[in-house]
């Protein structure tokens, strides 16, 4: 008797397409969880709370700058916790002019001012915008209380007096009490 042994053949076929078009991309998924915060330095107030929008500043001494979120920066003394705001009074400004005969628009010496840094101007808190128009040379000037026109040229940074007068009044940001200190996170 002959035995019949079944034989099974299995054929696996694959197809490779080398010049086909890519399919449509699927819809994006939900965003993943936020990663851990990076290490860095932060300013903290007397209670240990982080002072939001605070940055280190060094202008001959270590101070804290706090942004109001609109491009203005308020400077604080770290140890006393008090704001440090330079003060200017328009009655003490020398008047500078583009012309050589002390006529035309009045400019003031803005050399000690910085765009964005809050200052007290005529008892108001203001900050020059980053795009403030600056002139670097004047043709003449008059000292405070004088009627004598002095001829230039005078070279530094100058802004129009009317620009200062038109600046909006700012308020100190609400932050925790000082003294302030830097801490690592």
C-alpha positions in Angstrom: 0.0 0.0 0.0 1.2 3.3 -1.0 1.0 6.0 1.5 0.0 9.4 0.3 1.7 12.2 2.1 0.0 15.6 1.8 2.3 18.4 0.8 1.5 21.9 1.6 3.0 24.8 -0.3 3.0 28.2 1.1 3.6 31.1 -1.1 4.3 34.5 0.4 4.2 37.4 -2.1 5.3 40.9 -1.5 5.0 43.9 -3.8 7.4 46.8 -3.8 6.4 50.1 -5.4 9.2 52.4 -6.0 7.6 55.4 -7.7 4.2 55.5 -5.8 2.7 58.6 -4.3 2.8 59.2 -0.5 -0.6 58.9 1.2 -2.4 61.8 3.0 -1.0 62.8 6.4 -3.3 62.0 9.3 -4.8 64.6 11.7 -2.4 65.9 14.3 -2.9 64.4 17.8 -3.3 66.2 21.1 -0.3 68.1 22.4 1.8 66.2 24.9 2.4 67.2 28.5 4.7 70.2 29.2 8.2 69.3 30.1 9.8 70.1 33.4 11.0 73.7 33.9 14.6 74.3 33.0 17.2 75.3 35.6 17.8 79.0 36.0 17.8 81.9 38.3 14.7 83.7 39.6 14.1 86.7 41.8 12.1 86.0 44.9 10.5 88.4 47.4 10.8 88.4 51.2 8.2 85.7 51.5 10.0 83.4 49.0 7.5 83.8 46.2 8.9 84.2 42.7 8.6 87.7 41.3 7.1 87.3 37.9 8.7 89.1 34.9 11.8 90.0 36.9 15.3 90.2 35.4 18.7 91.0 36.8 20.3 94.4 36.0 23.7 95.7 36.6 24.4 99.4 36.3 27.3 99.8 38.7 25.2 97.8 41.3 23.0 94.7 41.2 19.3 95.5 40.8 16.0 93.9 39.7 14.1 95.0 36.6 10.4 94.1 36.6 8.5 94.3 33.3 4.9 95.6 33.1 4.4 93.4 30.0 4.1 96.4 27.7 7.8 97.1 27.2 8.4 99.2 30.3 10.9 98.1 32.9 10.8 99.3 36.5 14.1 99.1 38.5 14.1 98.0 42.1 16.8 98.1 44.7 17.3 94.5 45.8 18.0 95.0 49.5 15.6 97.8 50.4 12.8 96.6 48.1 12.2 100.2 46.9 11.8 101.3 43.3 14.8 103.2 41.9 13.5 105.7 39.4 15.6 108.5 37.9 13.8 111.8 38.0 13.7 114.6 35.5 12.0 118.0 35.7 11.3 119.8 32.4 12.1 123.2 34.0 15.7 122.2 34.4 16.3 121.0 30.8 18.5 122.8 28.5 16.7 123.4 25.3 18.5 122.2 22.1 17.5 123.0 18.5 18.3 121.5 15.1 18.8 125.1 13.8 21.8 127.3 14.6 19.7 130.2 15.9 17.7 128.5 18.7 14.4 128.3 16.8 12.1 125.5 15.9 11.2 122.4 17.9 12.8 121.9 21.3 14.8 118.8 22.0 16.3 117.7 25.3 19.5 115.8 26.2 18.3 112.2 26.4 21.8 110.8 26.9 21.1 109.5 30.4 17.7 108.0 29.4 17.1 104.5 28.1 14.2 103.4 26.0 11.9 101.1 28.0 13.4 102.0 31.4 10.8 103.9 33.6 11.7 107.4 34.8 9.9 110.1 36.7 9.2 113.0 34.4 7.5 116.0 35.9 6.2 113.8 38.7 4.7 111.2 36.3 6.1 107.7 35.7 6.9 107.3 32.0 9.1 105.2 29.6 10.4 106.1 26.2 9.2 103.6 23.6 11.8 101.5 21.8 11.1 103.2 18.5 11.6 106.8 19.9 13.0 109.2 17.4 16.5 110.2 18.4 18.6 112.9 17.0 22.4 112.9 17.5 23.5 116.4 16.7 22.0 119.8 17.5 22.9 123.2 16.0 22.2 125.4 19.0 21.1 125.5 22.6 19.9 127.7 25.5 20.6 127.0 29.1 17.8 127.1 31.6 16.7 130.6 32.4 18.9 132.2 29.7 17.9 134.0 26.6 21.4 133.7 25.1 21.6 131.3 22.1 24.7 129.2 22.0 25.9 127.7 18.7 26.7 124.1 18.3 27.3 121.6 17.1 26.4 119.5 20.2 26.6 115.8 19.9 24.8 113.2 22.1 21.3 111.7 22.1 18.3 114.1 21.9 14.5 113.6 21.9 11.8 116.1 21.3 10.4 117.7 24.4 6.8 117.2 23.0 7.5 113.4 22.9 8.2 113.3 26.6 5.1 115.4 27.3 2.9 113.0 25.3 4.0 109.8 27.0 1.3 107.9 28.9 1.5 107.8 32.7 2.5 104.3 34.1 1.8 102.7 37.5 4.3 100.6 39.5 3.7 96.9 39.1 2.2 95.0 42.0 4.9 92.7 43.4 5.7 91.1 46.8 7.6 93.0 49.5 11.4 93.3 49.6 14.1 92.6 50.2 14.5 90.6 47.0 17.0 87.9 46.4 18.1 85.6 43.6 17.5 81.9 43.9 18.2 78.8 41.7 15.4 76.8 40.3 
